[in-house]
């Protein structure tokens, strides 16, 4: 399997992770025990989070490997920690990602079947 290069920056990946976790800047700052202006500084690239903050981010579900390197963790454990509302939001996001994946597979399957019918090869 080939590896795709990720050309996004740390600030962009950190923003993506916050959004993936369905957290506002204020909520994210609270979970990281920081004031909102820190999140603004991280996401603008003016500052980088300290190691202790990265540890807190990891504990709330941020994929720290992805933020730093652009590579997703190979193995991912599903956290069962959080309020019922947070767990429900995670389930909703997972269902959405699963639906997107099914749609992508269906599209690729249609493309392969069309190629086979026309005699084209990939």
N, C-alpha and C positions, 0 to 999 in steps of 0.2 A: 504494500500500500504506500502511495507517495505521501510526502509531507508537504503541506502548503505553507508557504512563508506568510507571516502576518506582518504587514507593514504599518500597523497602527502603533500609536505611541502609548506610553504608560498612562498618560492623562486620559486618552481616549478609552483605553481598556478599563481603567478604574471607573469611568463614567458608565461604560457598558455594564459592568458588574453591578453598580448601584441600581441601574435601571432594571437589570435582570432580576434583582432581588425585590423589585417593586418598592423602592424606598426613595422618598424625597431627599433633597440635600439636608434638610433639617433632621429627618429621621435617621439618616445615615450618620450625621454628626453626633447625634445622641447615642447611637449604638457604639460609636467609636470613642465615646467619652471626650468629644471635642466640640468646639463651637463651630457654627456653620461656616464662618469665614475660612476655616481650615479646609473644608471640603471644596469650597470655591477655589482656594489656592491650589489644591491638588489637581482639580479637574481643569484648571487653566494652565497648569504646568509651571506655576511660579514656585511651588514648593513640592516636596515629596513626603509621603507619610513616614514617620519614624518606625523602627522595628516593633516597638511595643504596640503601635497603632495597627501595623500589619497583622500582628497576632490577634488583636481584637476583631479585625476585619475577617480573618480566617474563621474565627469562632462564630461569626454571624452568617457565614456561607460564601464569602468572597473567595473566588478561585485565585489565590495569591500567585501561584505559578503562572497563570494566564496574565495577570496584571503585570508581572515583572518581565516575563519572557515572551508572551504572546502565544504560548502553547498551553492547551487545556490539559488538565490532569487526566492521566490515562484511566485511573480507577477513581470512582466517585462514590462516596457513601451518601446515602440519603439520610439527612438529619431529621430526627423526630423531635428535636427540641424546638420550642417556640409556643406561642399562644395558638389556640384553635384557629384564629383568624389568619395567622402567619402560615400555619400548615395548610389551610384551605387555599391560600394564595399560591403556595408552592405547588400544590396539586393542580390548580388551574393552569399555572405556567407550564407544568410538565405535560398536561393534556394538550395544551396548545402546541407545544413543541412536537409532540407525538403526531398530532393532526398534520402539522407542516411536513413532517418526515414521510407520512403516508402519502401525502399529495405529491411529494418529490419522487417517491418510488413509483407511484402510478404514472406520473409524467414520463419518467425514464422507461418504464415498461411499455408505454404506448409508443415511444420513440423507437425502441428496439423492435417491437412488433411491426411497425410501419416499415422500418428498414428491411426486415425479413421478407415482408410482403412484396417490396419493390426490388428485392435482390441485392440491396446495398449492404456493404459490410462496414463496421465501425473502424 
